[in-house]
Amino acid sequence: MDELGFEGIPLPRPGDTPAVAPAPGPEVSGPDAVGPDAAASLTVRLAERLQRTHTRVLTAHQVIIAWQLARAARPADLSPAPAPPAHPPVPVPPSVSPPVTLPAPARRPGDADPVATILSAAARALRGAGAGPFPGSAAITWLDETPELPGTAPRVERDGEEWRIGAGQRTLAVLAPHGPRESWPEPPVRRFPPDPRPLARATVTRLNAADLDALAAGDIARVLGAAFGQSGRPPAAPPAPWPARLLETVTLVDPRGGRSAQGLLHATTRLPDRAEEAWPHCVAAALELLRVHAFHQGLHLCLPGARATLPAGRPVLLDVRDAPAPPGAELRLAAEITATGMLPRPYATADCEITAAGRPLARLRDVGVVLKEGPGEDALDPVRPSLRTSVTGKRVVADELHTAIFAEGDLGIVPLPGSTARVTGRVRPRLPRGDFRMLDRVVDGHGEWDVYRPGSWGLAEYDVPADPWYVRENGGTMPQLALMETALQAAGLFSGMLGVAGAYPDEHLSCRNLDGRARLIRHVDAPGTTVEQHVTLRSHSPLPGGVMHRYDFRLGAGGEPFYEGEAVHGFFTPELLAEQQGLDAGTYRPPWLERHPPAPADVRRLDLHRDLRLGRGRLALLEDVTLVPGGGDHGAGYVLCDKPVRRDDWFFDHHFFRDPVMPGSAGVQMLYQAVHAYALHTGLLDHLVRPRSHIAVGEELHWSYRGQILREHRRVRGEAHIREVRREDRRVLLRADGSVWRDDLRIYQVDNIAADIRGEAA
């Protein structure tokens, strides 16, 4: 293999990808994402490996794409709203030694739990100092993310009101008094809690002692199902063994349970023999329960040698009460998951209550675990393929950790391929964040960095949740918004992987969809399935201050296509983006209702804020609506909708990181709802029971966008001109054309909005 590798794309060479420094600001402490120091011998070994495969060219290309993805290795300082940051560190008093990560020796299944052992030493010291067996209300702050069992008894020292727990010269944790539980501030409840997003779907929700022992030994697939299998992976891939089990049973009650709607878990354990060991046992048992949850969600599947660590520097609030119970009595744990996420590494946090005989024994606030690679491993190593596989069993080139970085990570820390330049622009093409990201893995691809040859292609996958928010909030049917985003997000990511991610490196660069067409080939029961996202580049057009790409796209399920179309994305510097003047050369073209004012008797004005039949939650896109039966350009009906732009509209925090803009798909969905509202409130659906709106099969939707809606804008209006109404016994088909205005500028044109509204005959 020559130095350039296949397709003229340079392989990693020494100095190409330097070590990544940790990002400043509040985020979970963790190992730095370190790029490889690829030596010449590594290139030779890579070539030998590729020659042993039957798909030599494609496999080599996967490695290159993975390297390009790993340029985004360092996560950014995330502060998603309304969700709190993943794991912000707390200030450490000057007298406390800085956090030190101890080397992690190989752990054997059944080793004593180091958390329980270390805290038990603190409990004995507290009792010896006359503080009693229970600390009351306190805060535990771990300064070491992977505390190991000390060779000797842990050192416990008092420093004012604090107790410092250490081993040798290292401080492992600080125990400090805290206000009573009644004074703990309640965390805010998110307006739209994120959907659970497991990396694998478990087949069991109740685990007994034997199951937990099997998990601790690494036999995860036998317990949780085949989706968790890691057979055939490198030796470092299986998770590290867990310490001795404290729990007897675990029940995953409700994936959307709890105050934060992130999950509710129950578990049982036994009270230790010594009273002062009760609260250390409770803390360690709560951490074990959270570790079980993290693995049950499959969060470990991207990490070689995955191990559960503690979020160093983040206090856990503890409130312990004297609940008399005999040694060995059953303790019940109820944990409410408060957050899960992928960056900087997969994590989960929870609030937990432990009871004995129905009486509260302990409450914990903000207990957390962070999953990390085993010692010496790097999940973002661009030379080694990802541990994850596609639905067909193929090793992917980018997994859920990579795509989370593409949504929210720092894309500018390493040089671009073939140069020493770095991306310094703060705004870059991104995947959406949170629930609006509809892409999980990149499976395969064929193309050349910064060449943009027509015919280059990419394949990605999206695991549709079993009960996705956009179906729940759309009356139980798949909205056009979700299909458009699933297709268009894959196209934007593929352009970045081909080289757009490095275009105009010193300037802001925004991705905007400009045009498209799409057709639903067949209805598919998407919830709970994996959607295959195919993208093919058809043309590349460089511009002064930007780039335009045209693609074909296709969505499939089970190997069969169900949605296809074409799209044009523009990648614009701020100067070029500012030149967008709408669809009418910057002039005001008023809606039809302003140009053709009908008689008052023909106009119906509606307030649809609370009409849940059209959409609810994030998809409640209609507010003030005006209907004109027999109006519009075609004389078949007209509808105008009007709503303010609010700075806290949900999509601004999701689309995109550092570049908030209303997605065009939301404007298209608003017009679909306007057509549905027209049918619903003009009697066209009176012969149907429980009518629901579907996307019409075989009808091709067309759209053009020539402007954007930002937080500073005031108003969004949309109009739809009904072209055709076809009524049948159990359905009504409406076709319409529409436009969307931002303030007084018409910026979207959407043609052939085909709503297929079905129900039972009345």
C-alpha positions, 0 to 999 in steps of 0.5 A: 500500500502506498502512502496515500492509501486507497482512493487518494485519501491519506492514511494517518501518519505521525503528527496528523492527529495530535493528542486532544486536550480536555475542553474547558468549562463544565463537563464530565471529567474523563479521559482525554480523547487522544488521537493515534500516534500512527507510525509507519509500522502501523500503516503496514499492519493496517495494510496486511489486515485489509488484504485479509478481507474480501472487501479490501477497498471498502474496508480501507475506506471505512478506516479512512472515514473513521479517521475523518470522524475522529478529528472531532474527538474532543467533546465541547463544553455542553450546556443543552437547554433546557437540559442541565449540563451532563456532569459539571464539576464543583469547585474544590476548596484550595486545601484539597488536592486536585483530583487524581486518577489512580491506575486501575489494576485488573479487577476480578469478579467478586472483589469487594466493592471499593465504594462501600469499603472506603465509605465504611472507613469514613463511617467508623471514623465518624462514629469514633469521633462521636458523630454516631452511625449516621451522618445526617445530611451530607455531600460526598464528593469523589476526587478519584473517578476510579477508586480502588481498594487500598492496600491498607485501611483507608486514611480518614482525616478531619479538616474543619467540618469536612472529612477527607478519605484517602489512600497514602498521599491521595485524597479519594473523597470528601464528606461534608455536612449539607443542609437538611433534605427539605432545603435541597433545591428541586431540579427543574422539570424539563418541558419536553423530557428527552426520549429514552435512547438505548443503544440496544434494546433489552429483552428483559426488565427484571433481573435476579441474583444469578442474572446480576452475577452473570452481568458482573462476569461479563455475560451480558448478551445471555442476560439482556439479549443478542443485541448486546453480544460482543462475540468476535470482537477484540480481546479488549472489547468485553466490559471489565468485571464488576465488584462483588454484588450487593443487590439481590433483584433489579426491576426496570419499572418504566423507561419513562417513569420518575419525575424527570420521565427518564426511567424508574428502577426498583431493587432490593438488597440486605442491611449490613450487620453493623449499623455504621455500615448501613449508609455506605452500603446504601451509596454503593448499592445505588451506584450498582443499580445505576451501573446496571441501568447504564449497561441495560441501556447498552451505553457500554457498547461503544467502549472497549473494556467498558468500566463504570467510573464515578463523576469526579468533582460532582457532589452527591447529596446524602440524607440518612435517617435512623430506621431501626431494622435488624441486620439482614433486613431487606432494603428497597431502592427506588431510583429515578433516572434524571439524565443519560447522555453520551458526552464526553463519555456515556453517563447516567444520573439518578435520585434514589430513595432507600427504605427499610420496612417501608420507612425511609433510611436514606435518600441520595440526590444526583448519584451518577456513573460514567462509563469509560474505556479500559486502561490504555484503550481509546474508543475514538482511535481512528485506526481501529474500527468501531466495536459497533455493528450494523443491523446486518452485523457489519462493523460500522465506521462511526458509532453513537459516540461519533455521531454525538460528537458531530452534533455537539463535540468540538470539531476543530481541535486537530489538523485537516487531512493533508495540511496543518490547518485547523478549523477555528470557526465556531459555527460548523455543519452539524447534526441536530442534537437530542431528540431531533437527531435522527441518525445513530451510526455511519455504516459504510461509504465510498468517496474521497476527501475534498474531491466530491466525485458524483456517485460517492455514497454513504449509508447510515442507520437510525434506530427509531424509538419504540414510541418516538415523540414525533409519532406520539405528538402527531396523533399516532402517525408518522409526520412528514417532519420526521421522514424529511429529517431522517433523510436530510440529516444523513445527507448533511453528515455525508457532505461533512465527511467528504470534506465540507467539515474542513471548508472555510476553516477560519469562518463560520459555516452553516448548513441549510437545506435549499430545495428538495422533493420526496415521495413515500413509496409505502407505509412502514411501521417504523417505531422500534425498527432500524431505518437505513439511510442511503445518500448519493452525491449527484453534484458539487457546486463551489460558490464564492463563500459557500458550497452546494451539494445535490443528493439522491436519498432513500430510506429503507427498512428490512432492506426494502425502500419506503421513502425516496427523493432528492435534496440540495444543501448549501453550506454558507459563510455568514456573508453568503447566508445574509444574501438570501432575500426570500422567494420574491427578490426581497419584496413583500408578497402578501398572503392571498387573504390580504390580496383578496379579502372575502366577505366576513360571512365567508371567513372562519377564525379559530384558536387552535392552541389546544386542539390536540387532534392536529398536534401536541407538545413539540408538534403543536404548530398551529395557533391562530387560524383563518379558514375560507371555504371556497377561497384560495388560488384554486377556489377549493379552499384556503387556510392561513395560520399565524403564530409568534416566534418565541425565543424558547421554541423547542427547536432552537436548542436542538437545531443546531448547536451554536447555530439555532434556526427553525428547521424547514421541516417544521414549516412543512409540517405546519402546512400539513397541519393547516390542511388537516385543520381545514378538513376538520373544521369545514365538515369534510371529516364528519363521516369519519370516526377518529380521523387521523392524518397520514402522508399520502403514498405515491404523492411527490412533495416539493419544497424550496427554502430561501430564508431562515427563521431565527430567535430574533424574528417575530412572526411565522405565517403559513398559507395553504391553497386547497387544489383537490378534495377527494372523499371516500367512505373511510378517507379524505384525500386533500392536495394543496400548495402552500407558502411560509412567511418570516415576518413580511418575507415569503421564504418557503414554497411547498407544493403538493401537500397531500394529506390522506386522512383516514378513519372508521365510517361513522 
